[in-house]
Amino acid sequence: MDARVRVGLNVQALRRARGLSQEELAHRATMHQTYLSGIERGRRNPSVLVLARLAQALEADLEDLTRRR
Protein backbone atom coordinates (compact mmCIF):
# COMPACT_ATOMS: atom_id res chain seq x y z
CA MET A 1 0.00 0.00 0.00
CA ASP A 2 1.25 3.45 -0.90
CA ALA A 3 2.43 5.41 2.16
CA ARG A 4 0.17 8.35 1.28
CA VAL A 5 -2.87 6.07 1.24
CA ARG A 6 -1.85 4.49 4.55
CA VAL A 7 -1.43 7.89 6.21
CA GLY A 8 -4.75 9.07 4.79
CA LEU A 9 -6.64 6.05 6.07
CA ASN A 10 -5.04 6.38 9.50
CA VAL A 11 -5.87 10.09 9.73
CA GLN A 12 -9.44 9.40 8.69
CA ALA A 13 -9.84 6.53 11.18
CA LEU A 14 -8.43 8.58 14.06
CA ARG A 15 -10.57 11.59 13.13
CA ARG A 16 -13.73 9.50 13.05
CA ALA A 17 -12.83 7.71 16.30
CA ARG A 18 -12.63 11.11 17.97
CA GLY A 19 -15.92 12.25 16.49
CA LEU A 20 -14.41 15.12 14.51
CA SER A 21 -15.52 16.44 11.15
CA GLN A 22 -12.92 17.21 8.50
CA GLU A 23 -13.67 20.88 8.99
CA GLU A 24 -13.07 20.71 12.75
CA LEU A 25 -9.84 18.74 12.42
CA ALA A 26 -8.59 21.08 9.70
CA HIS A 27 -9.28 24.05 11.97
CA ARG A 28 -7.46 22.42 14.90
CA ALA A 29 -4.49 21.58 12.67
CA THR A 30 -4.50 25.02 11.01
CA MET A 31 -4.98 23.84 7.44
CA HIS A 32 -7.67 24.12 4.82
CA GLN A 33 -10.36 21.43 4.80
CA THR A 34 -9.73 20.62 1.13
CA TYR A 35 -6.05 19.96 1.89
CA LEU A 36 -7.05 17.60 4.72
CA SER A 37 -9.47 15.88 2.35
CA GLY A 38 -6.61 15.34 -0.09
CA ILE A 39 -4.50 13.81 2.67
CA GLU A 40 -7.29 11.45 3.70
CA ARG A 41 -7.79 10.36 0.08
CA GLY A 42 -4.06 9.70 -0.36
CA ARG A 43 -3.73 12.45 -2.98
CA ARG A 44 -1.49 14.78 -0.96
CA ASN A 45 2.04 14.18 0.28
CA PRO A 46 2.09 16.04 3.61
CA SER A 47 5.37 17.15 5.15
CA VAL A 48 6.53 15.89 8.52
CA LEU A 49 5.53 19.24 10.02
CA VAL A 50 1.99 18.89 8.67
CA LEU A 51 1.80 15.33 10.03
CA ALA A 52 2.99 16.60 13.41
CA ARG A 53 0.22 19.24 13.45
CA LEU A 54 -2.35 16.57 12.57
CA ALA A 55 -1.06 14.24 15.27
CA GLN A 56 -1.26 17.01 17.85
CA ALA A 57 -4.77 17.98 16.74
CA LEU A 58 -5.83 14.32 16.97
CA GLU A 59 -4.10 13.88 20.34
CA ALA A 60 -2.14 11.02 18.81
CA ASP A 61 1.48 10.11 18.23
CA LEU A 62 3.10 10.73 14.88
CA GLU A 63 3.62 6.97 14.65
CA ASP A 64 -0.15 6.46 14.77
CA LEU A 65 -0.43 8.27 11.44
CA THR A 66 2.10 6.05 9.67
CA ARG A 67 1.42 2.69 11.29
CA ARG A 68 0.34 -0.25 9.17
CA ARG A 69 -3.01 -1.63 10.27
Contacts in CASP RR format, 6 or more apart in sequence:
PFRMAT RR
TARGET T0000
AUTHOR 0000-0000-0000
METHOD contacts of the structure
MODEL  1
MDARVRVGLNVQALRRARGLSQEELAHRATMHQTYLSGIERGRRNPSVLV
LARLAQALEADLEDLTRRR
1 68 0 8 1.000
2 42 0 8 1.000
3 66 0 8 1.000
4 39 0 8 1.000
4 42 0 8 1.000
4 43 0 8 1.000
4 44 0 8 1.000
4 45 0 8 1.000
5 42 0 8 1.000
6 66 0 8 1.000
6 68 0 8 1.000
6 69 0 8 1.000
7 39 0 8 1.000
7 42 0 8 1.000
7 46 0 8 1.000
7 51 0 8 1.000
7 65 0 8 1.000
7 66 0 8 1.000
8 39 0 8 1.000
8 40 0 8 1.000
8 41 0 8 1.000
8 42 0 8 1.000
8 65 0 8 1.000
9 40 0 8 1.000
9 69 0 8 1.000
10 64 0 8 1.000
10 65 0 8 1.000
10 66 0 8 1.000
10 67 0 8 1.000
10 69 0 8 1.000
11 36 0 8 1.000
11 39 0 8 1.000
11 40 0 8 1.000
11 54 0 8 1.000
11 58 0 8 1.000
11 65 0 8 1.000
12 40 0 8 1.000
13 69 0 8 1.000
14 58 0 8 1.000
14 60 0 8 1.000
14 64 0 8 1.000
14 65 0 8 1.000
15 22 0 8 1.000
15 25 0 8 1.000
15 40 0 8 1.000
15 58 0 8 1.000
18 58 0 8 1.000
18 59 0 8 1.000
20 28 0 8 1.000
20 58 0 8 1.000
22 33 0 8 1.000
22 36 0 8 1.000
22 37 0 8 1.000
22 40 0 8 1.000
23 33 0 8 1.000
25 36 0 8 1.000
25 54 0 8 1.000
25 57 0 8 1.000
25 58 0 8 1.000
26 32 0 8 1.000
26 33 0 8 1.000
26 35 0 8 1.000
26 36 0 8 1.000
28 57 0 8 1.000
29 36 0 8 1.000
29 50 0 8 1.000
29 53 0 8 1.000
29 54 0 8 1.000
29 56 0 8 1.000
29 57 0 8 1.000
30 53 0 8 1.000
31 50 0 8 1.000
31 53 0 8 1.000
35 44 0 8 1.000
36 54 0 8 1.000
38 44 0 8 1.000
39 46 0 8 1.000
39 50 0 8 1.000
39 54 0 8 1.000
46 54 0 8 1.000
48 62 0 8 1.000
51 62 0 8 1.000
51 65 0 8 1.000
51 66 0 8 1.000
52 62 0 8 1.000
54 65 0 8 1.000
55 61 0 8 1.000
55 62 0 8 1.000
55 64 0 8 1.000
55 65 0 8 1.000
58 64 0 8 1.000
58 65 0 8 1.000
END
